[in-house]
Amino acid sequence: MDIRKQTFIIIRKNNLYLQGKECFTNKPKWTQYRHQAWKTRDKERAAEIARKVGGVMVLFNQVADQTKVIGA
């Protein structure tokens, strides 16, 4: 299987990972587990969300369980 199809972009801030938004608010919801993080392959959308929440974009390969910071 192609490694690119298994790799996603997630958002990290202070060793926590963006999970989504809390119900009825626009506050970001954070988790300590990478597997529960919000995932995307759209780099522009991830960059916009990372800028809004003050986090960094991280490449995440769920199969290999590895992370790599983008543009650091």
C-alpha positions, 0 to 999 in steps of 0.5 A, spaced: 500 500 500 502 507 498 505 510 504 501 517 502 495 514 503 496 512 510 499 519 512 495 524 514 496 531 517 494 533 524 495 539 529 499 539 535 499 544 541 503 543 547 503 536 546 496 535 545 492 534 539 486 537 536 480 533 536 475 538 534 470 543 537 466 542 543 459 542 542 455 549 542 461 553 542 467 554 537 472 552 543 477 547 540 477 540 543 484 537 545 486 530 546 493 527 548 492 521 543 494 522 536 489 516 534 483 521 536 486 527 533 482 530 527 485 528 520 486 531 513 490 531 507 488 538 505 495 542 507 492 549 506 486 547 510 490 544 516 495 550 515 489 555 516 486 551 522 493 551 525 494 558 525 487 559 528 488 555 534 496 557 534 498 549 533 503 546 528 501 541 523 504 534 524 504 529 519 502 522 522 502 515 519 497 511 523 500 504 521 507 506 523 505 510 529 510 516 527 509 523 527 513 529 523 513 536 524 511 540 517 516 546 516 519 546 523 
